[in-house]
Every structure is written in C-alpha cells, then in structure tokens.
Amino acid sequence: MFFLKFVIKNIFRHRLRSILTIVGVAVAVLAYGLLRTLVGLWYAGVDRASDTRLITRNSISLIFPLPVSYLERIRGVPGVKKVAYGSWFGGIYIDEKHFFANYAVEPKSYLELYPEFVLPEKEKSAFLMDRKACIVGNRLAKTYGWKIGDLVTLKGTIYPGQWEFVVRGIYHGADRTTEERVLLFHWDYLNEAVRQTAAGRADQVGFYIIGVTSPAVAPDVAVAVDALFKNSLAETLTETERAFNLGFVSMTEAIMVAIQIVSYMVIAIIMVVAANTMAMTARERLGEYATMKTLGFTAPHIGGIIFGESVAISLAGGILGVVLTFPAAHWIEVELAQYFPFFSVSRETILLEMLAALTVGVVSGIFPTWRGSTIRIAAGLKRIG
C-alpha cells in the first residue's frame, strides 16, 4: 500500500505529461482494437460458412457460366439433399456509390438452403408466386426506405437494361452476423428476358449451391460432382462454402496483412513515446532516488516505484482505450453500415488491447527502472540544486 501511494503521487506530479501519455496510449489501444476487429470481420464470412453447403462453379473462373441442365445430374449424386442455383446480377441502384449485392436465384430451394434468411411465411409465399418479385435484407430496406410493394429499378451491367422488381418481402438475419444488405429475385425472370435479347446467354447459371446430408460426405460429393462434368465444355469446381468464401478473402489478403502491420506499428510508436516520457521522468528525479537510497530504500524499492508508475500509466490508457472502443464500434456500425453490416468487438480483442497496454508499460519502464535503481548516491546528489 505504501508503494502504491508513492506510485499514484508520482503520476500526478506532472499532471499534463501523465494525462497526455495516458491519452496517447488510449488512442493507440483504440486504433489497435478497431483495426484488429476490421481484420476479423473480413474473415467473418469464412467462419460462419455452413459445413453442409457446397458451391459449384465453372472450373476456369466464376465469371464463366454453367448450363442449367446440370441441375438434374447434380441432384442424382449420392449424399446430395437439395440443389439451388443462381447468378450474380451486378445491377446498379441510382449510381455506383449505392452498391449492394443482388442475385438471381431459384427462390424456393435457395431459401431452404439458407435458413439464416428469416422471412415471414406470408411474404415468402408472395415472393414465390410473383416472378417479378424480390426480397431484400432489413438493413438494405432501412437504408433506402423500402416497404412491401415498393418498386425497385436496377440498371443492368452484366445484363444491360432497366430491370424493375417489386419488393414482396424483407428478411431478417437469424443472428447479427447474417448479411442483411442483399437483394434476391427470380432467376426465371432474368432468363426469360435474356432469352429474348441474347438467346446465346440463356439457360446458364453462375453457380450451384448443393446441400449435403452431412459434413462427412461433403468431400465425396464434391469429387463426384466434378467427375460428372470432367472433359465437358464446362467443367466444374466444387468446394465447400468455407473454401469458396476464403477464395474471395485471399484476393485481398495483402491488404489485411498491411492493416495488421499498421496496428502493430501504432503500438510500437506509442511504446517509444511512453519510454521517452518515462526516461525523462526518471532523469528529472535521479537526485530524489539518490536521497531515498541514503534513507535506506533499496534498489528493488526504487525500481518498483518507477516500474509501477510506468505500468499504471499504460494500464490507465489501456482501460480508457477499451472503454472508447465500444462507442467507436457502435458509431462505425451505424454510420458505415453499407461497408460493415456488423462491427462487434470480441472479448479476445479486449484482452489483446489490455495486453498491448501492459506491454507498452513494461517495455517503456525497463530502462528508466534500471537507471533509477542503479544510480550511485554521490552521482545522484550532484544533481540536487
């Protein structure tokens, strides 16, 4: 308790310096936590992928289509429970700034394979019965103020023209990690229009989604599906939903690595600043430490006071940074919902933030502690006056 009082009094001897150091550590910890959360969210789609869903696409690239006639042959593969199909539409609403995912899908089987899209039965029935209908996620509907019965017009890019859809349902995610910024409409509606304008592109899909009976049979089903179409004009590549999502994430892996490096650099920079602050403090008090030694204080006593002050300042900044992380994450989730459907700070991130703050305190306190505890009495007393 005696040493704790010493540490607290020393912290407030230079209030402005201590406050600025605490704020600096807090900002660094806050930045570290938010950047780490961003990286984690980038991989969230991989983590929440289903073990019982496979994705089949063209083996060359996703941009190349597959015949819709593959459907029945895939259904006949042992271990396959249900099959859906669809195509990336890539339509633009208003302009390119208002981007959101939009797909043409076979509606009934697609919704059965994605139970995380929770849709009231009445709205689901209305969607299935109306070929011109679409369903949208709750966040997307709130962004643009869409209601049931509203008309939504998308400008086609892959499929040119003005495409009109009637909102027949607004789905909610089964949990907060479910993407709620998606528009889904009937693949048949797209195919009929394409058949009239570009017959050569009709009866083709971008991907198949395969629901398997259990995760254990997924590898065998993937091999069997690809074997069906080997040496055909459109060979397939079938992989788990996790592997499929990971393929997209890997395209931006260099960016994620760069963000992680920046987060570590932020901590390293504040570590240097804190170390300089503590070294300055110790240098100013060398005379005091020499006096304390003459009064009977040992090197461990003096070292403990200096080291404790460094750790206390850093932990205070860490706690402040953790506290600020939650309102900052909430602001990002609300104001940048278009880019971050959810921005949740995990318990692991909080622990790492506190560990980072503790590391700053320990590292920045090593040199001042050594210098203060090893000062010779005569050399220290020369600094007095």
Stockholm file with secondary structure:
# STOCKHOLM 1.0

chainA/1-385         MFFLKFVIKNIFRHRLRSILTIVGVAVAVLAYGLLRTLVGLWYAGVDRASDTRLITRNSISLIFPLPVSYLERIRGVPGVKKVAYGSWFGGIYIDEKHFFANYAVEPKSYLELYPEFVLPEKEKSAFLMDRKACIVGNRLAKTYGWKIGDLVTLKGTIYPGQWEFVVRGIYHGADRTTEERVLLFHWDYLNEAVRQTAAGRADQVGFYIIGVTSPAVAPDVAVAVDALFKNSLAETLTETERAFNLGFVSMTEAIMVAIQIVSYMVIAIIMVVAANTMAMTARERLGEYATMKTLGFTAPHIGGIIFGESVAISLAGGILGVVLTFPAAHWIEVELAQYFPFFSVSRETILLEMLAALTVGVVSGIFPTWRGSTIRIAAGLKRIG
#=GR chainA/1-385 SS CHHHHHHHHHHTTTHHHHHHHHHHHHHHHHHHHHHHHHHHHHTHHHHTCCTTEEEEEESSCTTSCEETTHHHHHHTSTTEEEEEEEEECCCBSSSTTSCCEEEEECHHHHHHHCTTEECCHHHHHHHHHCTTEEEEEHHHHHHHTCCTTCEEEEEETTTTEEEEEEEEEEEEESSTTSCCCEEEEEHHHHHHHHHHHCGGGCSEESEEEEEESCGGGHHHHHHHHHHHTTTSSSCEEEEEHHHHHHHHHHTTHHHHHHHHHHHHHHHHHHHHHHHHHHHHHHHHTHHHHHHHHHTTCCHHHHHHHHHHHHHHHHHHHHHHHHHHHHHHHHHHHHHTTTTCSCCCCCHHHHHHHHHHHHHHHHHHHHHHHHHHHTCCHHHHHTTCC
#=GC SS_cons         CHHHHHHHHHHTTTHHHHHHHHHHHHHHHHHHHHHHHHHHHHTHHHHTCCTTEEEEEESSCTTSCEETTHHHHHHTSTTEEEEEEEEECCCBSSSTTSCCEEEEECHHHHHHHCTTEECCHHHHHHHHHCTTEEEEEHHHHHHHTCCTTCEEEEEETTTTEEEEEEEEEEEEESSTTSCCCEEEEEHHHHHHHHHHHCGGGCSEESEEEEEESCGGGHHHHHHHHHHHTTTSSSCEEEEEHHHHHHHHHHTTHHHHHHHHHHHHHHHHHHHHHHHHHHHHHHHHTHHHHHHHHHTTCCHHHHHHHHHHHHHHHHHHHHHHHHHHHHHHHHHHHHHTTTTCSCCCCCHHHHHHHHHHHHHHHHHHHHHHHHHHHTCCHHHHHTTCC
//
